[in-house]
Every structure is written in structure tokens, then in C-alpha cells.
Amino acid sequence: MINGKERVCVQGITGKYGQFHTKKMKEYGTNIVCGVSKNDLIDEVYDIPVLKTMKEAVEKYNTDTSIIFIPAKNVKSAVLEAIESGIKKIIIITEHVPVHDMLIIKSKADENKVLIIGPNCPGIILPERSKIGIMPEKAFKKGDIAIISKSGTLMYEIADYLSNNSTGISIGIGLGGDMIIGTGLKEAFDYIIENKIKKVIIIGEVGGSEEIKGIRYALENNYDGKIKAFFAGRTAPKGKTMGHAGAIIEGYEGSIEYKEKVLSDLNIKVCKSIKDLIS
């Protein structure tokens, strides 16, 4: 994941969203060293140099991390360029990246041991230290709880509640809501275990089995901290495609009822309201 010392390049820095979130990240303290854009008319954004290629970003500014604000159809080429240039952490904010493109990206990332977060994610935040993402920083006060979420806006809401009513947030990880994502819950728990974080809140959705696989993995690896889960879409009708491409109820095993039963059997508390997360 991140440690706050990353040397970040913003791919797509001259676009509307790229510029807006670059300003927000820089003000928060994120070490943004450069941006990359195909726009030949802009060579600087908020005193940050704008380059033409990721190769230049690595050679001139020793960039090790990229955050991507690029239209979905161009994400594959941007990520592959970053990987080939030597970038080791890539956060993809863009949503609806084509599934086939993500399969290629994931394969190339695994081959080169590159961390991919997203797509269709809010990024990662270390409260009061650094954020590589788009989340509203005021919702995240520094503390000891890790939040791992498939939903962006729900993560913000829960982080704000915990920040104001509990012990605060140590890290917020937005995994992303598309059907194919890079880092999953298992890899997130590797970070949690390595950094000895003892409180974890999982924010899941209908569809898939990511939450069960990730929590089982943590328990099998002797994670002894406290895990709580909260699921969005409890009343979603079967077969309905929700806001996220990965949030589709395909059968009983994708339903919240099934996930709740399995997690309860694993002695994991599944909360039905946000307030229950701190009880």
C-alpha cells in the first residue's frame, strides 16, 4: 500500500478532474512530483511540471507511484506505459475500464509485481499525512481503524462517523467497484497484518465473494485483530445491476444473507447500521 513517502505522478493532470484533485492532494501533503499529459499547451499545473511520457517522469523525478485520471478507453495504454517505465504503485480512479483491458493490466501488473488499486476507486488515504485519491479529507481523522471498502461514498460516510464518534482512521483503502479490480481484500489484509493494525472495518456490497475470501484469508494467516463488516444493498432485488459493475446479485452465494451467515459462522460481526460499527 502507501507509506506517505511516495513520489507521485498524476497521469491526466491537465484534465478537469486531474487538475482539481491534484490541487487537493498537494494541499493535503501528498508528494506530487510531476504530471503527465498529451496536452502540448500546458507545461505546469499548480507549480507541478507536466511531462509528455512516464519514461520522463521516472528519469527526471524518480517517480514511483502513479494516479490515473484518464478516460476509460485510454487507461490500458496509460497503465502499461507506467509499468514499462518502472512504476510500482498505480491507483486508477477512472471507472468502467473495459473488462478485457483490465485482464491485460492485471496480468502485466502481476508479472512485474506492480500494485494496482482500482479502477473505479477513491484511492488510498493515510489521514493527516497523505492521500493518493479523491476522498474528502475532512472525513478522515487520524486514528487506529483501517477501512477497506468497495464503495467510495459509503467509505466517506462511515469514515466521517468513525472520526467523530470513535478512535479515528489509520488508513482508508478504496478497492474499487468494477467487475475486475487490481488489489483485493486478501492483499489489503497483507498490509493490515504487516502493519499490526488491530481494528478493521470491511465495507462490502451485494454480489461476488470477495469479502468472505479476504476475511477467511486473514483468519487463516492468524490475524488476531477485531474485524467488523457492513454491507450496502441489503434490500437490492435479485438480478439487479447496482451502481458498481461488480455489484450484481447472481445467486444465493452473492447475496448479503449468504455472506452474513458465513461471516457469522466465522465469528465476524456483521453490522446492519453504521452506528453498530462502534458498539
C-alpha positions in Angstrom: 0.0 0.0 0.0 1.3 3.5 0.8 3.6 4.9 3.4 3.3 8.7 2.7 6.7 8.9 1.1 5.7 8.1 -2.4 6.9 10.3 -5.3 3.6 10.6 -7.2 2.9 11.4 -10.8 -0.6 12.3 -12.0 -1.4 10.8 -15.4 -4.0 13.1 -16.9 -3.0 16.1 -14.8 -4.3 18.7 -17.3 -7.8 17.4 -17.5 -10.7 18.9 -15.4 -10.6 16.2 -12.7 -6.9 15.7 -12.9 -6.2 19.4 -12.1 -8.9 19.6 -9.4 -7.7 16.6 -7.4 -4.0 17.4 -7.9 -4.6 20.6 -6.1 -6.5 18.9 -3.3 -3.8 16.2 -2.9 -1.0 18.7 -2.9 -2.7 20.8 -0.3 -3.1 17.7 1.9 0.6 17.0 1.8 0.9 14.3 -0.9 4.3 14.4 -2.5 3.3 15.0 -6.1 6.5 15.5 -8.1 5.1 15.7 -11.7 2.3 15.1 -14.1 2.0 13.5 -17.5 -0.4 14.7 -20.3 -0.7 14.6 -24.0 -1.7 18.3 -23.9 1.1 20.2 -25.5 -0.2 23.6 -24.4 0.3 23.2 -20.6 3.7 22.6 -19.1 2.8 23.3 -15.4 -0.2 22.7 -13.1 -0.1 24.3 -9.6 3.7 24.6 -9.9 4.0 20.9 -10.8 5.8 20.2 -14.0 3.8 18.5 -16.8 5.7 16.0 -18.9 4.8 14.0 -22.1 5.8 10.5 -21.0 6.1 8.3 -18.0 9.6 7.5 -19.0 10.5 11.1 -18.5 8.6 11.1 -15.1 10.7 8.3 -13.8 14.0 9.5 -15.3 13.7 13.2 -14.2 11.7 12.9 -11.0 12.3 9.4 -9.8 8.6 8.8 -9.7 7.5 5.5 -8.1 3.7 5.9 -7.9 1.0 7.0 -10.4 -2.6 8.1 -10.0 -4.7 8.0 -13.2 -7.4 10.4 -14.3 -7.7 9.3 -17.9 -10.8 8.3 -19.9 -11.6 4.5 -19.6 -10.7 3.7 -23.2 -7.1 5.0 -22.7 -6.4 3.6 -19.3 -4.9 0.4 -20.6 -2.2 2.2 -22.6 -1.5 4.6 -19.7 -1.1 1.8 -17.2 1.1 -0.3 -19.4 3.3 2.8 -20.1 3.6 3.3 -16.4 4.5 -0.3 -15.7 7.1 -0.4 -18.5 8.6 2.8 -17.1 9.2 1.2 -13.8 6.3 2.5 -11.7 5.4 0.1 -8.8 2.2 1.5 -7.4 -0.7 2.6 -9.7 -4.1 4.0 -8.4 -6.8 4.0 -11.2 -9.6 6.4 -10.4 -11.3 6.0 -13.7 -14.5 3.9 -13.7 -15.8 1.4 -16.3 -12.4 0.3 -17.7 -13.2 -2.4 -20.2 -13.0 -5.9 -18.7 -10.7 -7.2 -21.3 -8.3 -4.3 -20.8 -8.3 -4.9 -17.0 -7.4 -8.6 -17.6 -4.4 -7.4 -19.6 -3.5 -4.8 -17.0 -3.8 -7.3 -14.1 -1.7 -9.9 -15.9 1.0 -7.3 -16.7 1.0 -5.9 -13.2 1.3 -9.4 -11.6 4.2 -10.2 -13.9 6.0 -7.1 -12.9 5.0 -7.1 -9.2 3.1 -3.8 -9.5 0.4 -2.8 -7.0 -2.8 -1.8 -8.8 -5.6 -0.1 -6.8 -8.9 0.2 -8.6 -10.2 1.0 -11.1 -13.4 2.9 -10.2 -12.0 3.6 -6.7 -11.5 6.6 -4.5 -7.8 5.7 -3.8 -5.9 5.4 -0.5 -5.6 7.8 2.4 -3.3 8.0 5.4 -5.2 10.5 7.5 -3.4 13.8 8.2 -0.4 12.6 6.2 -1.0 11.8 2.6 -3.8 10.8 0.2 -3.5 9.4 -3.3 -7.1 9.7 -4.3 -10.2 11.8 -4.4 -11.8 11.2 -1.0 -12.9 14.3 1.1 -10.0 14.5 3.6 -12.2 16.1 6.3 -14.0 12.8 6.8 -10.8 11.1 7.8 -9.3 11.9 11.2 -6.1 10.1 12.3 -6.7 7.1 14.5 -6.3 3.3 14.7 -9.1 1.8 12.5 -8.5 0.5 8.9 -11.4 0.9 6.5 -11.3 -1.4 3.4 -14.2 -0.6 1.1 -15.7 -1.5 -2.3 -17.8 1.7 -2.2 -16.4 5.2 -2.3 -19.2 7.4 -0.9 -20.1 4.8 1.7 -16.5 4.8 2.9 -16.6 8.6 3.3 -19.8 8.4 5.3 -18.5 5.7 7.6 -15.1 7.3 8.0 -16.7 10.6 9.0 -18.9 8.8 11.5 -16.0 6.9 13.0 -13.8 10.1 13.0 -16.4 11.9 15.1 -17.6 9.1 17.3 -14.8 6.6 17.6 -11.0 6.4 17.7 -10.4 7.6 14.1 -8.9 6.1 11.0 -5.4 4.7 10.4 -5.8 4.0 6.7 -8.7 4.1 4.2 -8.4 1.8 1.2 -10.9 2.0 -1.6 -10.6 -1.2 -3.6 -13.0 -0.1 -6.4 -16.4 -1.2 -7.6 -15.7 -2.5 -11.2 -16.0 -6.2 -12.0 -12.2 -6.7 -12.4 -10.0 -4.8 -9.9 -6.3 -5.0 -9.1 -5.8 -5.3 -5.3 -8.4 -7.3 -3.5 -9.2 -7.9 0.2 -6.5 -10.5 0.6 -3.7 -8.1 -0.4 -5.3 -5.4 1.8 -5.1 -7.8 4.7 -1.4 -8.5 4.0 -0.9 -4.7 4.6 -3.1 -4.8 7.8 -1.2 -7.8 9.2 2.3 -6.4 8.3 1.4 -3.0 10.0 -0.1 -4.7 13.1 -3.5 -2.8 12.7 -5.9 -4.3 15.2 -9.2 -2.8 14.1 -10.6 -3.4 10.6 -14.0 -2.4 9.1 -14.9 -4.1 5.8 -17.5 -2.2 3.7 -18.9 -4.7 1.1 -21.7 -4.8 -1.4 -24.1 -7.4 -2.9 -22.5 -9.7 -5.4 -19.3 -11.7 -5.5 -17.5 -13.4 -2.6 -14.5 -11.0 -2.1 -15.4 -10.2 1.5 -15.6 -13.9 2.5 -12.4 -14.9 0.8 -10.5 -11.9 2.2 -11.6 -12.5 5.8 -11.0 -16.2 5.6 -7.5 -15.5 4.3 -6.9 -13.1 7.2 -8.0 -15.7 9.8 -6.0 -18.4 8.2 -3.0 -16.2 8.5 -3.6 -15.8 12.2 -4.9 -12.2 12.1 -6.0 -11.6 15.8 -7.5 -8.1 15.5 -11.1 -7.2 15.5 -13.0 -7.3 12.2 -16.4 -5.9 11.5 -18.3 -5.9 8.3 -21.1 -3.7 6.8 -22.9 -4.5 3.5 -24.6 -2.0 1.3 -27.5 -3.0 -0.9 -29.3 -5.2 1.7 -32.7 -4.6 0.0 -31.4 -4.9 -3.6 -33.7 -7.1 -5.8 -32.1 -10.2 -7.3 -30.6 -9.8 -10.8 -30.5 -6.0 -10.5 -27.3 -4.3 -11.6 -26.3 -1.8 -9.0 -24.2 1.4 -9.3 -21.0 -0.7 -9.4 -20.3 -3.2 -12.2 -19.2 -5.7 -9.6 -22.4 -5.3 -7.5 -24.7 -7.8 -9.2 -26.7 -10.4 -7.3 -26.2 -13.6 -9.3 -27.5 -16.1 -6.9 -27.7 -17.0 -3.2 -23.9 -17.0 -2.7 -23.8 -13.4 -3.9 -26.5 -12.3 -1.5 -25.9 -10.4 1.7 -27.9 -13.1 3.6 -25.3 -15.7 2.5 -22.3 -13.5 3.3 -23.8 -12.6 6.7 -24.3 -16.3 7.5 -20.8 -17.4 6.5 -19.2 -14.5 8.4 -21.3 -15.1 11.5 -20.1 -18.7 11.4 -16.5 -17.3 11.4 -17.4 -15.2 14.4 -17.2 -11.9 12.4 -19.7 -9.3 13.4 -21.9 -8.1 10.5 -23.4 -4.7 11.4 -26.7 -3.6 9.9 -26.3 0.0 10.7 -23.4 2.4 10.7 -23.9 3.2 14.4 -23.4 -0.5 15.2 -19.8 -0.3 13.9 -18.7 1.4 17.1 -20.7 -0.7 19.6 
